[in-house]
Amino acid sequence: MIGSQWKRRAILTIAAIVIVLIAAAGFALVNSKFDYIAWNRGKLGAPRLLKQAAVQTNQIPELLAAMSRGSASVRYAALMLGTPDRPSDDDAVALQMSFENGKAGFDWVLLSPRNMEDEAKFKEFARAQGLEPVAHRQNDVSYLRVECADVAKFTARVVTEMYQRPADDPLGLVYEGFSWPQS
């Protein structure tokens, strides 16, 4: 009887500690300079706190160069943009450049509603550029990947041609695995 009471008490204590840690992390995130919390889906590990910055489309080559110089195993730059016809943050398009197996590429991540809606439009755009998006799945997330000779130029063309955004408009940027901005 004493052993089962001890086990219940230990489980309740551990549960309370976990709840307090989750609440503290949430409070710290909300009240800190970080805008996002990231973790690998389906894997245990510590979450990473990320902040949002801004970048202009004409800075994408510099952004990719900075990413190329990084040495972390996880390196990506997620770009978020709204469009004049759908300016709400809920309708933002999410673009991503990343390193996978040592190669830079453009990822059309099928996670946000807008990206899922525009999947066929993206495939058509990529094919018009002579590129074939390849379906991938990682961390329980599906995405289309394009690897080409000039990933930065392709990314900029998605912004300026596919979505008709001026090259000097700011884009939201969340990145990991390299330093930005460059000094």
Stockholm file with secondary structure:
# STOCKHOLM 1.0

chainA/1-183         MIGSQWKRRAILTIAAIVIVLIAAAGFALVNSKFDYIAWNRGKLGAPRLLKQAAVQTNQIPELLAAMSRGSASVRYAALMLGTPDRPSDDDAVALQMSFENGKAGFDWVLLSPRNMEDEAKFKEFARAQGLEPVAHRQNDVSYLRVECADVAKFTARVVTEMYQRPADDPLGLVYEGFSWPQS
#=GR chainA/1-183 SS CHHHHHHHHHHHHHHHHHHHHHHHHHHHHHTSSCCEEECCTTSCCCCEEECEEEEEGGGHHHHHHHHHHCCCSSCEEEEEECBTTBCSGGGCEEEEEEEETTEEEEEEETTSHHHHHTHHHHHHHHHHTTCCCEEEEETTEEEEEECCSCHHHHHHHIIIIISCCCTTSEEEEEEESSCCSCC
#=GC SS_cons         CHHHHHHHHHHHHHHHHHHHHHHHHHHHHHTSSCCEEECCTTSCCCCEEECEEEEEGGGHHHHHHHHHHCCCSSCEEEEEECBTTBCSGGGCEEEEEEEETTEEEEEEETTSHHHHHTHHHHHHHHHHTTCCCEEEEETTEEEEEECCSCHHHHHHHIIIIISCCCTTSEEEEEEESSCCSCC
//
